[in-house]
Amino acid sequence: MTTINGGTVFDFTQRNRPVSKSVIIEDLNDFSSIHSLGSGAKGVSSSNPYKRIVFVLSGQLECTNRTTGHTWTCPEGSFTIFPGNCTTGFSAAEDTVALRIVVVNPTEIYSILEDEKAYDLKQLVPEQEDSSVFIHILSCGNTKIWAVTMVEGKFFEAETLNSNMVYMCLEGEVKITYQDKERILHENQCFYCLKDNGIHLQAGASPTRLLIMKDIL
């Protein structure tokens, strides 16, 4: 399992640099992992009873349901849901890094989402003037994922978090105050906040889009 210290700014696409024609997997916990695919890499996931949600952080993923023959493309900045109980294949024509979460006993998946389709994270949550918009994508055990759009100057905060959280900047920039220190997150950068701490986030541009993930580390 990987170890990332609380209060750290990091970038999954830089931590996990692809190697040509190879698939490298870094386990984050029992259910989430980073997959780095070098140009020309191919792989197969054996039949799994659980759905898997995959966020493409860089590059482009070509996906195949080997049971039905259906193929689809998941470009950078999008995500897809692989169905359970089938064998799936994937390949990358260019260097690609993706976050995969195994969806064990989900209690909620955003109602518009269908398996085997690509969804653009930047388009999923519309920008609204003078407000922030949250969409709850997934609840699965302790893991929860939200997509958020904020306009410049808007903020939200939590006095004390009851879980470990990862905040990923998808677009724009966000100023984070954590343990009395300020950091600026830019596109593709993440911040890891440990439970029992407070956090304050403020958008520095319009729109600023975030992916907020609970207990993936």
C-alpha positions in Angstrom: 0.0 0.0 0.0 1.2 3.5 -0.7 1.9 6.1 2.0 1.1 9.8 1.5 1.6 12.1 4.5 -1.3 14.3 5.6 -0.9 18.0 4.5 0.9 16.9 1.2 0.3 18.4 -2.2 0.9 15.7 -4.9 0.0 14.7 -8.4 -0.9 11.1 -9.2 0.2 11.6 -12.9 3.7 12.6 -11.7 4.0 10.0 -8.9 3.1 7.2 -11.3 5.0 7.9 -14.6 4.1 5.3 -17.3 6.6 3.0 -18.8 6.3 2.0 -22.5 4.0 -1.0 -23.2 3.8 -1.7 -19.4 1.0 -1.6 -16.9 2.1 -0.5 -13.4 -0.3 -0.6 -10.5 0.0 1.2 -7.2 -2.5 0.1 -4.5 -3.8 3.0 -2.4 -5.9 0.8 -0.2 -7.9 -2.5 -0.5 -10.3 -1.0 -3.0 -8.5 1.8 -4.9 -5.4 1.9 -7.0 -3.5 3.9 -9.6 -2.9 2.3 -13.0 -0.1 3.7 -15.2 -0.2 2.5 -18.8 2.7 3.2 -21.1 2.1 3.8 -24.8 1.0 0.5 -26.4 0.1 -1.1 -23.1 -2.8 -3.6 -23.0 -4.4 -5.4 -20.1 -7.3 -7.6 -19.1 -9.3 -7.6 -15.9 -10.8 -11.0 -15.1 -14.5 -11.4 -14.3 -15.2 -9.5 -11.1 -18.6 -9.5 -9.3 -18.2 -5.8 -8.5 -18.4 -2.6 -10.6 -15.3 -0.5 -11.0 -15.2 3.2 -11.5 -12.2 4.5 -13.4 -11.1 8.2 -13.6 -8.7 8.9 -16.4 -6.2 11.5 -15.0 -4.0 11.7 -18.1 -3.9 10.2 -21.6 -6.8 8.1 -23.0 -8.1 4.7 -22.2 -9.7 2.3 -24.7 -12.1 0.0 -23.0 -13.7 -3.3 -24.0 -16.3 -5.5 -22.5 -15.0 -8.9 -23.6 -18.2 -10.6 -22.7 -20.4 -8.5 -25.0 -17.8 -7.1 -27.4 -18.8 -3.5 -26.6 -16.0 -0.9 -26.9 -15.8 2.7 -25.8 -13.2 5.4 -25.2 -12.5 7.3 -22.0 -10.4 10.4 -22.6 -8.4 12.5 -20.1 -10.6 14.2 -17.6 -13.4 11.7 -17.8 -14.5 8.6 -16.0 -16.4 5.4 -16.7 -18.0 2.6 -14.9 -17.1 -1.0 -15.7 -19.9 -3.4 -15.0 -19.5 -6.4 -12.7 -19.6 -10.1 -13.6 -17.7 -9.6 -16.9 -14.2 -9.7 -18.3 -12.9 -6.3 -19.4 -10.0 -5.3 -21.5 -8.2 -1.9 -21.8 -5.4 -0.4 -23.8 -3.6 2.9 -24.2 -2.2 4.4 -27.4 -0.5 7.1 -25.4 0.9 7.3 -21.8 -2.2 7.1 -19.5 -2.7 7.3 -15.8 -6.0 6.3 -14.2 -7.5 6.0 -10.7 -9.6 2.8 -10.2 -12.0 2.2 -7.4 -13.7 -1.2 -6.9 -17.4 -0.5 -6.0 -18.1 -3.0 -3.3 -21.7 -2.9 -2.1 -22.5 0.6 -3.2 -25.2 2.4 -1.3 -25.6 5.2 -3.9 -24.4 5.9 -7.5 -25.5 9.2 -9.2 -28.7 8.3 -10.9 -27.8 9.5 -14.4 -24.6 7.3 -14.7 -24.7 4.2 -16.9 -22.1 1.5 -17.3 -19.7 1.6 -20.2 -20.0 5.3 -21.0 -17.5 8.1 -20.6 -18.5 11.1 -18.5 -16.6 14.4 -18.7 -15.9 15.5 -15.1 -15.7 19.2 -16.1 -19.1 19.0 -17.8 -20.8 16.9 -15.2 -21.3 19.8 -12.7 -22.5 23.0 -14.3 -21.2 26.4 -13.3 -23.7 28.6 -11.5 -23.2 32.3 -10.9 -22.4 33.2 -7.3 -22.8 29.7 -6.0 -21.0 26.3 -5.6 -22.5 23.1 -7.0 -21.9 19.7 -5.5 -22.8 16.4 -7.2 -22.5 13.2 -5.2 -21.1 10.6 -7.6 -20.7 7.6 -5.4 -21.1 6.1 -1.9 -19.5 2.7 -1.3 -18.6 1.6 2.2 -16.5 4.4 3.7 -15.6 5.7 0.3 -17.6 8.7 -1.0 -16.9 10.9 -4.1 -18.2 14.3 -5.0 -17.7 16.5 -8.1 -17.7 20.3 -7.3 -17.8 23.5 -9.3 -17.0 26.8 -7.6 -16.8 30.4 -8.8 -14.0 32.7 -8.0 -14.0 33.8 -4.4 -16.5 31.2 -3.2 -15.4 28.9 -0.4 -16.4 26.1 1.9 -14.9 24.8 5.0 -15.1 22.0 7.6 -14.1 22.6 11.2 -13.3 19.0 11.9 -13.3 16.2 9.3 -14.3 12.7 10.5 -12.5 11.0 7.6 -9.4 11.3 5.5 -10.1 13.4 2.4 -8.3 13.9 -1.0 -9.1 17.1 -2.8 -8.2 17.1 -6.5 -8.2 20.2 -8.7 -9.6 19.5 -12.1 -9.7 23.0 -13.4 -8.8 26.5 -12.2 -7.1 26.8 -8.9 -8.0 26.6 -5.2 -6.4 28.0 -2.1 -6.4 25.6 0.8 -5.8 26.5 4.4 -4.9 23.5 6.6 -3.2 23.6 10.0 -2.7 27.3 9.6 -0.8 27.0 6.4 -1.9 28.0 2.9 -1.3 26.1 -0.3 -2.5 26.7 -3.9 -3.7 23.7 -5.9 -3.5 23.8 -9.7 -4.9 21.5 -12.3 -4.3 17.8 -11.6 -2.8 18.5 -8.1 -4.2 16.8 -5.0 -4.2 17.7 -1.3 -4.4 15.0 1.4 -6.2 16.1 4.6 -6.3 13.8 7.6 -9.3 13.3 9.8 -9.7 15.3 13.0 -8.4 18.4 11.2 -10.2 21.4 9.8 -9.9 22.7 6.2 -10.8 25.8 4.3 -11.0 25.9 0.5 -11.5 29.1 -1.7 -11.7 29.2 -5.5 -9.1 31.4 -7.2 -10.6 31.3 -10.6 -14.0 30.8 -12.4 -14.8 28.1 -12.8 -12.8 26.0 -10.4 -13.7 22.3 -10.4 -12.8 19.7 -7.8 -13.1 16.0 -7.2 -13.4 15.3 -3.5 -12.7 11.8 -2.4 -13.3 10.3 1.1 -11.2 7.4 2.3 -9.4 6.4 -0.9 -6.1 6.4 0.9 
